[in-house]
Amino acid sequence: MLRPAVPAHRRFALNWTYLRAIAQGVSPIDLQGLALRTLADARQFVREYGIDLSLPGMPEYLRALQQEALGFVRSQFLNAAQQGLIPAEVVEPGELLELLLIASRSAQRDERSRMWACALLKVIHGLIYIDANLKLRHFESIRTQVFAGLDPLLLERDGQCWLSDGMSELPVLHMERKRNKSRHSILLKLLQKPEYVAADIHDHLGLRLVLGTRIECVLALEMLRRAHLVSVTNVEVSRTRNTLVDLEAAREVFRCWAPMLERSPGYPQELLRRMDAELDAVAPAPQQRDNPHSAAAFHSLQLTVRKMIQLPTEVDGESGSRFIFDYEIQLLDAASHAQSLQGAASHEAYKQRQVETARRRVLGPALIALLDSAGG
């Protein structure tokens, strides 16, 4: 069948906004509208996106995503007075295709509905990515395999947790095992990342160890190295974050104190504290600050470790399937951990900074200005 003739004045029309976004790598979360002309255009867009609207249950699934996205936007980005400002056609669209067309309207026709539809679609896009992520679907198997290597090093004796590899032992003051982020925590993290859904979340799973001193954190790192849990071949170099200890300075401190450390009876806690005081005197903590949401007062040694995961043969019939999974190991001394529980370095303050970044990207400057003008 021949396509309808295209008006001569439209044959060579170009959408410079989208061509620029595609050719220059602009994230879809930073766009302020779509460019779909008709219902057929929207249907083809959805088909190429990977959604088959004819599949049983698909319309219901998409409707549930729309409502989940709406609830997320209201709870995370709007106060009570602002929640009633979302247009009815965006709150209850007939189907996803209609929402796509609302997001494609020209600013002159209906800017308010277009901006709200865009905000909602950005969140829906993130939720679809989470649902389709293979690693999240097989998380329990991944968690078991990651901790199978870590658990043998973590011992409990007389109510005290120890990091032990058979050669030496270190008392652990506090331990946290990250089991998995909630669905909306993952979504929030994706929304504030520059890469959006192309980004990997590296802290779905991890281990945080708090030791008494920075010197003990270095000793813990050596213990993890000897156990081959951390090595030069499985650490993601670009994600190594060390704001805890200057290793060159620590090396000099060790060189001076090593003979006394070896001769000390029992666990040399007081000696380690004196070593730490000398380390603080000769070298302050490094100030590497790549995460815009981390406070300057937060200090840690954070590693992203790659682990080869083997799926069980009975999982979805994917016999022999293997993939790489990233997880985090974080080391802190007692003083740094205490700082992380209060003020700008606290986890709550960190999460609030993430929410503010995600809000700006999802709503966009024009919609935020509209909310402000409405007294929100």
PyMOL commands that set and color helices and strands:
alter all, ss='L'
color gray80, all
select helices_A, chain A and resi 8-10+16-24+28-30+39-49+58-77+83-85+88-91+96-102+107-132+134-137+139-153+183-192+196-198+214-226+237-239+247-263+269-282+334-339+343-345+347-373
alter helices_A, ss='H'
color red, helices_A
select strands_A, chain A and resi 154-157+160-164+169-172+174-178+206-211+241-242+301-310+322-333
alter strands_A, ss='S'
color yellow, strands_A
deselect
rebuild
show_as cartoon
